[in-house]
Amino acid sequence: MKNLFLSAIVATATLASCSTVSSILQNTFPYNATILVTAGSPANTTLSNVSVAQSINQLTGSGANVKDIRVSNATISVGSNTSMGIFKSVKVYLSNNGSNEVLVASREDIPDNVGTSLSLDLNTSSTFDHIMKSGAVQERLVYVLKQSPTSDISVKTSLGFSSVPNTNP
């Protein structure tokens, strides 16, 4: 009887810990995309590039288990031979297959001496369930350059999302 009771406790603890780890993985997830700003792109003009990425179903395997998906952090970075100061402004939008586009993060008036990485201002008023649970997520980076680049610039955006468990999937 004692062994049965201890086995039941161990089994319950194991299942609870697996569920907790799964919940943490599904409730905080990254989203990274890379775009290329080509050499000779015009300065003082609004430009944009699109990058296709993965939905939460593709990232975690189960989008039905989460809700209230919100952006929790956003950074943008360039290679070590360039400064983010080449940009006047950047805006990051997400959409599902090009429709229902929503602003995720942005930064205006970027200083010249900012370095290779920059934290963006978040759009905390929106949830991204309808986008991140769709099958085809796209990121669009809208930017204005201060000067025309002399070589191609690889730009990486890193977005972090958080969510809460969906108790009624």
Long-range contacts (C-beta under 8 A, 24 or more apart in sequence): 23-65, 23-165, 25-60, 26-56, 26-60, 26-62, 26-65, 26-66, 26-163, 26-165, 27-66, 27-162, 27-163, 27-164, 27-165, 28-72, 28-160, 28-161, 28-162, 28-163, 29-56, 29-59, 29-60, 29-160, 29-161, 29-163, 30-59, 30-158, 30-159, 30-160, 30-161, 31-59, 31-137, 31-139, 31-158, 31-159, 31-160, 31-161, 32-156, 32-157, 32-158, 32-159, 33-139, 33-141, 33-156, 33-157, 34-154, 34-155, 34-156, 34-157, 35-141, 35-154, 35-155, 35-157, 36-152, 36-153, 36-154, 36-155, 37-143, 37-145, 37-149, 37-152, 37-153, 37-155, 38-149, 38-152, 39-148, 39-149, 39-150, 39-151, 39-152, 40-148, 40-149, 41-145, 41-148, 41-149, 42-145, 42-148, 43-144, 43-145, 43-146, 43-147, 43-148, 44-88, 44-144, 44-145, 44-146, 45-144, 45-145, 46-142, 46-143, 46-144, 47-142, 47-143, 47-144, 47-145, 48-140, 48-141, 48-142, 48-143, 49-140, 49-141, 50-98, 50-138, 50-139, 50-140, 50-141, 51-138, 51-139, 51-140, 51-141, 52-136, 52-137, 52-138, 52-139, 53-137, 53-138, 53-139, 54-137, 55-132, 55-133, 55-134, 55-135, 55-136, 55-137, 56-132, 56-133, 56-161, 57-133, 57-135, 63-132, 63-133, 64-133, 64-166, 64-169, 65-165, 65-166, 65-169, 66-163, 66-164, 66-165, 66-166, 67-129, 67-163, 67-164, 67-165, 67-166, 68-127, 68-129, 68-163, 68-164, 69-127, 69-128, 69-129, 69-132, 69-133, 69-161, 69-162, 69-163, 70-124, 70-126, 70-127, 70-128, 70-161, 70-162, 70-163, 71-104, 71-105, 71-122, 71-123, 71-124, 71-128, 71-159, 71-160, 71-161, 72-122, 72-160, 72-161, 72-162, 73-119, 73-122, 73-158, 73-159, 73-160, 74-104, 74-105, 74-119, 74-120, 74-122, 74-157, 74-158, 74-159, 74-160, 75-117, 75-118, 75-119, 75-120, 75-157, 75-158, 76-107, 76-117, 76-118, 76-120, 76-155, 76-156, 76-157, 76-158, 77-116, 77-117, 77-118, 77-155, 77-156, 77-158, 78-116, 78-117, 78-153, 78-154, 78-155, 78-156, 79-116, 79-153, 79-154, 80-116, 82-116, 82-149, 82-153, 83-112, 83-113, 83-114, 83-115, 83-116, 84-110, 84-114, 84-115, 84-116, 84-117, 84-118, 85-110, 85-111, 85-112, 85-113, 85-114, 85-115, 85-146, 86-145, 86-146, 86-147, 86-149, 86-153, 87-143, 87-144, 87-145, 87-146, 88-143, 88-144, 88-145, 88-146, 89-143, 89-144, 90-118, 90-120, 90-141, 90-142, 90-143, 91-141, 91-142, 91-143, 92-120, 92-139, 92-140, 92-141, 92-142, 92-157, 92-159, 93-139, 93-140, 93-141, 93-142, 94-128, 94-131, 94-132, 94-137, 94-138, 94-139, 94-140, 95-131, 95-137, 95-138, 95-140, 96-130, 96-131, 96-134, 96-135, 96-136, 96-137, 96-138, 97-134, 97-135, 97-136, 97-138, 98-138, 100-130, 100-131, 101-140, 102-126, 102-128, 102-131, 104-128, 104-139, 104-159, 105-159, 112-146, 128-161, 132-161
